[in-house]
Amino acid sequence: MINCEYSTFKVTPLNDQTVAFRLKGEFGKHVTKELREEIMNALENLKQNVVIDLTRVNDIDTSAAALLVEGIRVSEVTNTSFKVIGIN
């Protein structure tokens, strides 16, 4: 689990091909760099499918939105899946 002042995220393998990132709190520039590194490693190097769980997120800024778009684009190039759940 990565802890920042305003948010946390936990990386959980769901199976051999899929990893989930569960975020809590604010999803913004203070967590985006570390999270981006983990997501891009999963997609590009490990060729894993990625699930982003926003169920416990209470605020998203533009850098977070940009990371989600980048994840979608990279998953298309790497022939993997990128899903976002828990958007309320």
C-alpha positions as semicolon CSV with decimal commas, in nm:
position;residue;x (nm);y (nm);z (nm)
1;M;0,000;0,000;0,000
2;I;0,128;0,346;-0,093
3;N;0,026;0,619;0,152
4;C;0,022;0,987;0,068
5;E;-0,105;1,274;0,277
6;Y;-0,448;1,274;0,115
7;S;-0,480;0,929;-0,044
8;T;-0,365;0,570;-0,060
9;F;-0,362;0,299;-0,318
10;K;-0,319;-0,074;-0,287
11;V;-0,206;-0,310;-0,563
12;T;-0,382;-0,646;-0,555
13;P;-0,320;-0,928;-0,805
14;L;-0,656;-1,080;-0,904
15;N;-0,501;-1,363;-1,108
16;D;-0,194;-1,421;-1,327
17;Q;-0,318;-1,180;-1,593
18;T;-0,497;-0,907;-1,394
19;V;-0,399;-0,663;-1,122
20;A;-0,630;-0,423;-0,935
21;F;-0,539;-0,080;-0,804
22;R;-0,770;0,020;-0,519
23;L;-0,760;0,389;-0,442
24;K;-0,887;0,574;-0,138
25;G;-0,926;0,946;-0,072
26;E;-0,821;1,203;-0,329
27;F;-0,695;1,087;-0,668
28;G;-0,469;1,365;-0,790
29;K;-0,121;1,490;-0,861
30;H;0,014;1,383;-0,519
31;V;-0,044;1,012;-0,602
32;T;-0,040;1,010;-0,983
33;K;0,338;0,970;-1,030
34;E;0,372;0,656;-0,816
35;L;0,047;0,511;-0,946
36;R;0,144;0,581;-1,308
37;E;0,472;0,392;-1,265
38;E;0,288;0,089;-1,126
39;I;0,015;0,095;-1,392
40;M;0,255;0,137;-1,684
41;N;0,476;-0,144;-1,552
42;A;0,174;-0,375;-1,535
43;L;0,056;-0,284;-1,887
44;E;0,384;-0,247;-2,076
45;N;0,629;-0,481;-1,905
46;L;0,414;-0,747;-1,739
47;K;0,138;-0,740;-2,005
48;Q;-0,125;-0,755;-1,731
49;N;-0,484;-0,637;-1,747
50;V;-0,551;-0,347;-1,509
51;V;-0,858;-0,265;-1,300
52;I;-0,875;0,077;-1,132
53;D;-1,119;0,076;-0,838
54;L;-1,243;0,426;-0,756
55;T;-1,514;0,311;-0,514
56;R;-1,349;0,486;-0,218
57;V;-1,225;0,795;-0,405
58;N;-1,391;1,124;-0,317
59;D;-1,210;1,364;-0,554
60;I;-1,033;1,339;-0,891
61;D;-0,824;1,613;-1,052
62;T;-0,714;1,662;-1,413
63;S;-0,385;1,477;-1,371
64;A;-0,579;1,172;-1,254
65;A;-0,814;1,197;-1,552
66;A;-0,513;1,221;-1,783
67;L;-0,364;0,908;-1,626
68;L;-0,688;0,717;-1,687
69;V;-0,688;0,821;-2,054
70;E;-0,321;0,725;-2,087
71;G;-0,397;0,385;-1,936
72;I;-0,670;0,324;-2,192
73;R;-0,439;0,420;-2,479
74;V;-0,148;0,208;-2,356
75;S;-0,377;-0,092;-2,305
76;E;-0,489;-0,067;-2,668
77;V;-0,127;-0,070;-2,788
78;T;-0,023;-0,356;-2,556
79;N;-0,338;-0,562;-2,628
80;T;-0,434;-0,564;-2,260
81;S;-0,746;-0,450;-2,076
82;F;-0,786;-0,131;-1,872
83;K;-1,108;-0,097;-1,673
84;V;-1,226;0,167;-1,427
85;I;-1,489;0,066;-1,172
86;G;-1,665;0,245;-0,890
87;I;-1,741;0,572;-1,065
88;N;-2,035;0,726;-0,882
